[in-house]
């Protein structure tokens, strides 16, 4: 039986119709209506054309195989805002996307599952680890979540917005400088390094939250200067949720 390989499509004829079959990571896809109409995730779909090409037994085993797991990433998690003076803390917008960890080869979700990112999405990513979010814009979490569940064309609307380059001994500022260098050296159109700034104090933080709330943002993350990347919940990272946009009350 023939094996599909990434970047080398095969074709099947049915009457006057021609269907393209291709491999993209764990996904074997076909342009036939039968494959497109299935409700299973893309890596769990097959069709008669794929079975004829790759073997019925082989295709059955492929779609029945358990998803690849690497163990949950050890993310650094924020606590709620404590009221501590945020002067000198570093802030960035908290994105309403899917949290993911890049290990140098794979994007891994919070549950440890290897996400089915197409090769073209991660081809130009750095080889060093990154922590961030897969997102497609403010208020579009569901769209990002749906795209991350498969390996289809939905990924083209996503960006991996990296917020940290985890390292157990480097302080925050050094990690952010390294992350910026990694991003600038990458040629990927699907990677960005989230913009981060230093706070002057609580008054500035309040203004930032109000401004981002008006734009429909999810929240703000602030991090203690000089802090290390620690696993789990930490007092060195705090989050401030954004509220709904303020609406002027009509005059009575």
C-alpha positions in Angstrom: 0.0 0.0 0.0 1.1 3.6 -0.7 2.0 5.9 2.2 1.0 9.5 2.3 3.9 11.9 3.1 3.7 15.6 4.1 3.8 17.9 1.1 3.2 15.1 -1.5 -0.5 14.9 -2.3 -2.1 12.0 -4.1 -5.2 11.9 -6.3 -8.2 9.7 -6.7 -10.7 9.7 -9.6 -14.4 8.9 -9.2 -16.3 9.3 -12.4 -15.4 12.8 -13.6 -14.5 14.0 -10.1 -10.9 14.2 -8.9 -10.2 14.2 -5.2 -6.9 15.3 -3.5 -5.6 13.3 -0.6 -2.8 14.7 1.6 -1.0 14.3 4.9 -0.4 17.1 7.3 1.1 15.7 10.5 -1.3 13.2 12.0 -4.1 14.2 9.6 -4.9 12.3 6.4 -7.4 14.4 4.5 -9.4 14.0 1.3 -11.4 16.6 -0.6 -14.3 14.2 -1.1 -17.7 15.0 0.4 -17.6 12.0 2.6 -14.4 13.1 4.4 -15.6 16.7 4.7 -19.0 15.8 6.2 -17.7 13.7 9.1 -18.1 15.2 12.6 -15.0 13.6 14.0 -11.8 15.6 14.6 -9.7 15.8 11.4 -7.1 13.3 12.7 -9.9 10.8 13.3 -11.4 10.9 9.8 -10.9 8.6 6.9 -12.7 7.7 3.7 -12.8 5.0 1.0 -10.3 6.8 -1.1 -7.8 7.0 1.8 -8.5 3.4 2.6 -7.8 2.3 -1.0 -4.6 4.2 -1.1 -3.1 3.5 2.4 -4.9 0.3 3.3 -8.2 -0.2 5.1 -6.5 -1.9 8.2 -3.9 0.8 8.4 -6.4 3.6 8.2 -8.6 1.9 10.8 -5.7 1.7 13.2 -4.6 5.3 12.5 -8.0 6.8 13.4 -8.4 4.6 16.5 -4.9 5.4 17.9 -5.0 7.4 21.2 -4.0 11.1 20.9 -0.3 11.8 21.6 0.3 13.2 25.1 3.5 14.6 26.7 2.2 15.4 30.2 0.7 18.8 31.2 3.1 21.7 30.8 4.2 23.3 34.1 2.7 26.7 33.5 3.3 29.7 35.8 -0.2 30.7 36.9 -1.4 34.1 38.2 -3.1 34.9 41.4 -5.9 37.5 41.7 -4.9 41.1 42.2 -3.6 41.5 45.8 -3.5 45.3 46.1 0.3 45.3 46.3 1.9 48.4 44.8 2.5 47.5 41.2 5.2 50.2 40.6 7.9 48.6 38.5 5.9 45.5 37.6 5.7 44.5 34.0 2.3 44.4 32.3 0.9 42.8 29.2 -2.6 42.2 27.9 -4.0 38.9 29.0 -5.3 37.2 25.8 -8.6 35.2 25.6 -6.9 32.4 23.7 -5.8 28.8 24.2 -2.8 28.5 26.6 0.0 26.5 24.9 3.6 25.6 25.5 6.1 25.3 22.7 8.8 22.7 23.6 10.9 23.3 20.5 9.1 20.7 18.4 5.5 20.7 19.4 2.7 22.9 20.7 1.3 21.4 23.9 -2.1 22.2 25.4 -2.8 22.7 29.1 -4.0 19.1 29.4 -0.8 17.7 27.9 -2.2 16.9 24.5 0.1 17.6 21.6 -1.9 20.1 19.5 -2.3 19.2 15.8 -0.6 22.4 14.4 0.1 22.1 10.7 3.8 22.0 9.9 3.5 25.3 8.0 2.3 26.9 11.2 5.4 26.0 13.3 8.1 25.6 10.7 9.9 28.8 11.6 9.4 28.7 15.3 12.5 28.9 17.5 13.9 25.7 19.1 13.8 27.1 22.7 10.7 26.7 24.8 8.0 29.4 24.8 4.8 30.0 26.9 1.9 31.8 25.3 -1.6 31.8 23.8 -3.0 30.7 20.5 -5.5 33.3 19.7 -7.3 35.0 16.8 -8.4 38.3 18.3 -10.3 39.8 21.2 -13.6 38.0 22.0 -12.8 35.1 19.7 -11.9 32.4 22.2 -14.4 29.9 20.8 -12.9 30.3 17.3 -9.4 29.7 18.6 -10.5 26.7 20.7 -12.3 25.1 17.7 -9.2 25.6 15.4 -6.9 24.1 18.1 -9.1 21.0 18.3 -8.1 19.9 14.8 -5.5 20.3 12.2 -7.4 22.1 9.4 -7.4 25.4 7.8 -8.7 27.1 10.9 -5.0 27.5 12.1 -4.4 30.1 9.4 -6.4 32.6 11.5 -4.3 31.9 14.7 -1.2 33.4 16.0 1.0 32.1 18.8 1.5 35.1 21.0 4.4 34.2 23.3 4.6 35.9 26.6 7.6 34.2 28.2 10.7 32.1 27.4 10.7 29.8 30.5 14.0 29.2 32.2 14.5 28.2 35.9 17.3 30.6 36.6 16.9 33.7 34.4 15.0 36.7 35.9 12.0 38.0 34.1 13.7 40.9 32.3 16.4 38.6 30.8 13.8 36.1 29.7 11.8 38.8 27.9 15.0 40.1 26.2 15.7 36.6 25.0 12.1 36.1 23.9 12.3 39.3 21.8 15.5 38.1 20.2 13.9 34.7 19.4 10.9 36.4 17.8 13.0 38.9 15.8 15.2 36.0 14.5 12.2 34.0 13.4 10.6 34.4 10.0 7.3 33.0 11.1 4.2 34.9 10.2 2.3 33.0 12.9 4.5 34.0 15.9 4.6 37.2 17.8 6.0 38.3 21.2 3.4 40.0 23.3 4.2 43.6 24.0 5.2 44.3 27.6 5.8 47.5 29.5 6.8 48.7 33.0 4.1 50.2 35.2 4.6 53.5 37.0 2.0 52.6 39.7 -1.6 51.8 40.5 -3.0 54.9 38.7 -1.5 53.9 35.4 -2.7 50.3 35.9 -6.3 51.5 36.4 -6.1 53.6 33.2 -4.8 50.7 31.2 -7.6 48.4 32.5 -10.2 51.0 31.6 -8.7 51.5 28.1 -8.5 47.8 27.3 -12.0 47.2 28.7 -13.3 49.7 26.1 -11.5 47.7 23.4 -13.1 44.4 24.6 -10.0 42.9 26.1 -10.0 40.0 28.4 -7.7 41.3 31.1 -4.2 42.4 32.1 -1.3 40.4 33.5 1.3 42.0 35.7 4.6 40.4 36.8 7.0 41.2 39.5 10.3 42.6 38.3 13.3 40.2 38.7 11.0 37.2 39.3 11.9 33.7 38.2 9.6 31.4 36.1 7.9 29.2 38.7 5.6 26.4 38.2 2.0 26.6 39.4 0.2 29.5 41.2 2.6 32.2 42.2 2.5 35.6 43.9 4.9 37.0 41.3 2.1 37.0 38.6 -1.2 38.7 39.1 -4.2 39.2 36.8 -6.6 42.0 36.5 -9.8 41.2 34.6 -11.3 43.8 32.2 -14.9 44.7 32.6 -17.5 45.5 29.9 -17.0 48.8 28.1 -18.4 51.8 30.0 -21.6 53.2 28.6 -22.7 56.8 29.2 -26.0 56.9 31.1 -28.8 58.7 29.3 -29.8 62.0 30.9 -33.0 61.8 32.9 
